[in-house]
């Protein structure tokens, strides 16, 4: 029978696993061409990097699966009656939307492997959908980071400084909602800063929380169960 201590360790490790798989999925292939690029450019990008894109989509889905586990573990260890349910609900939303976000480009790569896409409108639609879906993830992530950050700022979990980082990342996610939904043409590299800041901030928060949970479990004395003690 698996002990509670082992489940808690696995819960913390799932956060680290999510980060590793997400980073691999993000940087395994070059970023998508500009949002206003011609469909032929997007299709050439998919064709030239199809193996990397498909691998990245698979890793991203496994990462989303680990995020489900990690969010469930946070629900177990965070005991704030007001914020814990909000953190749990929004965190599940992030995991679901992250999995869905793998579909547009994954579908383009799948169709390219079948012989290519002949309709440029389909290419444009799937490429744009990949950008717009980022806004939905940002919305759920913003709520998750606000709830988690508020718990930490109140000194109920991990550390207050990480709570402020979480709240800052939430603001950047809020900006990303607007840019992802409204910037249908390229507005310059500077506008990518909020998006990357939101991504890095979210990864940093989950990383520190995961490491903190691992350290806490490692430092907690192990108490055998009453049944084991009696045996």
C-alpha positions as CSV (number, residue, x, y, z in Angstrom):
1,X,0.0,0.0,0.0
2,X,1.4,3.4,-0.9
3,X,1.9,5.7,2.1
4,X,0.5,9.3,2.3
5,X,4.1,10.6,2.3
6,X,4.7,9.0,-1.1
7,X,1.6,10.5,-2.6
8,X,2.6,13.9,-1.3
9,X,6.0,13.6,-2.8
10,X,4.4,12.6,-6.1
11,X,2.1,15.6,-5.9
12,X,5.0,18.0,-5.6
13,X,7.0,16.2,-8.3
14,X,4.1,16.5,-10.7
15,X,4.6,20.3,-10.6
16,X,8.2,19.9,-11.6
17,X,7.3,17.4,-14.3
18,X,4.8,19.9,-15.7
19,X,7.4,22.6,-16.0
20,X,10.0,20.3,-17.7
21,X,7.4,19.0,-20.3
22,X,6.0,22.5,-20.9
23,X,9.5,24.0,-21.5
24,X,10.3,21.2,-23.9
25,X,7.0,21.6,-25.7
26,X,7.6,25.3,-26.0
27,X,11.2,25.4,-27.2
28,X,11.4,22.1,-29.2
29,X,10.6,23.9,-32.4
30,X,10.8,27.6,-33.7
31,X,7.9,29.8,-32.7
32,X,4.9,30.2,-35.0
33,X,5.3,32.9,-37.7
34,X,3.8,36.3,-37.2
35,X,0.1,36.4,-36.8
36,X,-0.4,38.3,-40.0
37,X,1.9,36.1,-42.1
38,X,0.5,34.5,-45.3
39,X,-1.0,31.1,-44.9
40,X,1.8,29.7,-47.2
41,X,4.4,30.9,-44.6
42,X,2.6,29.2,-41.7
43,X,2.1,26.0,-43.7
44,X,5.8,26.0,-44.7
45,X,6.7,26.4,-41.0
46,X,4.5,23.4,-40.1
47,X,6.0,21.3,-42.9
48,X,9.6,22.1,-42.1
49,X,9.2,21.4,-38.4
50,X,6.5,18.8,-38.3
51,X,8.3,16.3,-36.3
52,X,9.3,18.8,-33.6
53,X,5.8,20.2,-33.6
54,X,4.1,16.8,-33.1
55,X,6.6,15.9,-30.4
56,X,6.0,19.2,-28.7
57,X,2.2,18.7,-28.8
58,X,2.5,15.3,-27.3
59,X,4.8,16.5,-24.5
60,X,2.4,19.4,-23.9
61,X,-0.5,17.1,-23.4
62,X,1.4,15.0,-20.9
63,X,2.4,18.2,-19.2
64,X,-1.3,19.2,-19.0
65,X,-2.0,15.8,-17.4
66,X,0.6,16.4,-14.8
67,X,-0.9,19.8,-14.1
68,X,-4.2,18.1,-13.2
69,X,-2.3,16.1,-10.6
70,X,-0.4,19.1,-9.2
71,X,-3.6,21.2,-8.9
72,X,-5.3,18.4,-7.1
73,X,-2.3,18.2,-4.7
74,X,-2.5,22.0,-4.1
75,X,-6.1,21.6,-3.2
76,X,-5.0,19.1,-0.6
77,X,-2.2,21.2,1.0
78,X,-3.7,24.7,0.8
79,X,-6.3,25.1,3.6
80,X,-7.7,28.5,2.9
81,X,-11.5,27.9,2.8
82,X,-12.1,31.1,0.7
83,X,-9.3,30.9,-1.9
84,X,-8.5,27.2,-2.1
85,X,-11.7,26.3,-4.2
86,X,-11.0,29.3,-6.5
87,X,-7.4,28.2,-7.0
88,X,-8.5,24.6,-7.6
89,X,-11.2,25.5,-10.1
90,X,-9.1,28.0,-12.1
91,X,-6.1,25.6,-12.0
92,X,-8.2,22.8,-13.5
93,X,-9.3,25.3,-16.2
94,X,-5.7,26.0,-17.0
95,X,-5.0,22.3,-17.4
96,X,-8.0,21.8,-19.6
97,X,-7.3,24.8,-21.8
98,X,-3.6,23.9,-22.1
99,X,-4.6,20.5,-23.5
100,X,-7.1,22.1,-25.9
101,X,-4.4,24.6,-27.1
102,X,-2.4,21.8,-28.5
103,X,-5.1,21.0,-31.1
104,X,-4.8,23.7,-33.7
105,X,-1.2,23.4,-34.6
106,X,-1.2,19.7,-33.9
107,X,-4.0,19.3,-36.4
108,X,-2.1,21.3,-39.0
109,X,0.9,19.0,-38.5
110,X,-1.4,16.0,-38.7
111,X,-3.0,17.2,-42.0
112,X,0.4,18.1,-43.4
113,X,1.5,14.5,-42.8
114,X,-1.5,13.3,-44.8
115,X,-0.3,15.2,-47.9
116,X,-0.7,18.9,-47.0
117,X,-3.5,21.5,-46.7
118,X,-4.9,22.9,-49.9
119,X,-7.3,25.5,-48.4
120,X,-5.4,28.6,-47.2
121,X,-8.4,29.7,-45.1
122,X,-8.1,26.5,-43.0
123,X,-4.4,27.3,-42.4
124,X,-5.3,30.9,-41.4
125,X,-8.1,29.8,-39.1
126,X,-6.0,27.2,-37.3
127,X,-3.0,29.5,-37.0
128,X,-5.2,32.3,-35.6
129,X,-7.0,29.9,-33.3
130,X,-3.6,28.9,-31.8
131,X,-3.0,32.6,-30.9
132,X,-6.5,33.3,-29.6
133,X,-6.5,30.2,-27.4
134,X,-3.6,31.7,-25.5
135,X,-6.0,34.3,-24.3
136,X,-8.3,31.7,-22.7
137,X,-5.3,30.1,-21.0
138,X,-4.2,33.5,-19.7
139,X,-7.6,34.2,-18.3
140,X,-7.7,31.0,-16.3
141,X,-4.1,31.4,-15.3
142,X,-4.7,35.0,-14.1
143,X,-7.4,33.8,-11.7
144,X,-5.2,30.9,-10.5
145,X,-2.3,33.2,-9.8
146,X,-4.4,35.7,-8.0
147,X,-5.8,33.1,-5.7
148,X,-2.5,31.4,-5.1
149,X,-0.6,34.6,-4.7
150,X,-3.2,36.0,-2.2
151,X,-2.7,32.9,0.0
152,X,1.1,33.3,-0.1
153,X,0.9,37.1,0.6
154,X,-1.1,36.3,3.7
155,X,1.7,34.1,4.9
156,X,-0.4,31.0,4.8
157,X,1.7,29.1,2.2
158,X,5.3,29.1,1.0
159,X,6.5,32.8,1.2
160,X,5.1,36.3,0.8
161,X,7.6,37.4,-1.8
162,X,6.5,34.6,-4.1
163,X,2.9,35.8,-3.6
164,X,3.8,39.2,-5.0
165,X,5.6,37.5,-8.0
166,X,2.4,35.5,-8.5
167,X,0.3,38.6,-8.5
168,X,2.6,40.4,-10.9
169,X,2.4,37.4,-13.3
170,X,-1.4,37.6,-13.0
171,X,-1.3,41.2,-14.2
172,X,0.9,40.2,-17.2
173,X,-1.5,37.4,-18.0
174,X,-4.3,40.0,-18.0
175,X,-2.4,42.1,-20.5
176,X,-1.9,39.0,-22.6
177,X,-5.6,38.4,-22.8
178,X,-6.0,41.8,-24.5
179,X,-3.1,41.4,-26.9
180,X,-4.0,37.8,-27.9
181,X,-7.6,38.7,-28.6
182,X,-7.1,42.0,-30.4
183,X,-3.7,42.1,-32.1
184,X,-4.6,40.6,-35.5
185,X,-1.5,42.2,-37.0
186,X,2.1,42.4,-35.9
187,X,2.6,45.2,-33.4
188,X,6.3,44.9,-32.8
189,X,8.6,42.7,-30.6
190,X,8.0,44.9,-27.5
191,X,4.4,43.6,-27.2
192,X,5.7,40.1,-26.8
193,X,7.2,41.1,-23.4
194,X,3.9,40.7,-21.4
195,X,3.3,37.3,-22.9
196,X,6.7,36.0,-22.2
197,X,6.7,37.6,-18.8
198,X,3.4,35.9,-18.0
199,X,4.8,32.6,-19.1
200,X,8.1,32.9,-17.2
201,X,6.3,34.2,-14.1
202,X,3.9,31.3,-14.1
203,X,6.6,28.8,-14.5
204,X,8.7,30.4,-11.7
205,X,5.8,30.3,-9.3
206,X,5.0,26.6,-9.9
207,X,8.7,25.8,-9.7
208,X,9.2,27.4,-6.3
209,X,6.0,26.0,-4.9
210,X,6.9,22.5,-6.1
211,X,10.4,22.7,-4.6
212,X,9.1,24.1,-1.4
213,X,6.6,21.3,-1.1
214,X,9.3,18.7,-1.7
215,X,11.6,20.3,0.9
216,X,8.7,20.5,3.4
217,X,7.9,16.8,2.9
218,X,11.6,15.8,3.2
219,X,12.0,17.7,6.5
220,X,8.8,16.4,8.0
221,X,9.5,13.4,10.3
222,X,8.0,10.2,9.1
223,X,5.5,8.7,11.5
224,X,4.5,5.1,10.8
225,X,0.8,4.3,10.9
226,X,-0.7,2.9,14.0
227,X,-1.2,-0.5,12.3
228,X,2.4,-0.6,11.3
229,X,3.5,0.4,14.8
230,X,1.3,-2.3,16.3
231,X,2.9,-4.9,13.9
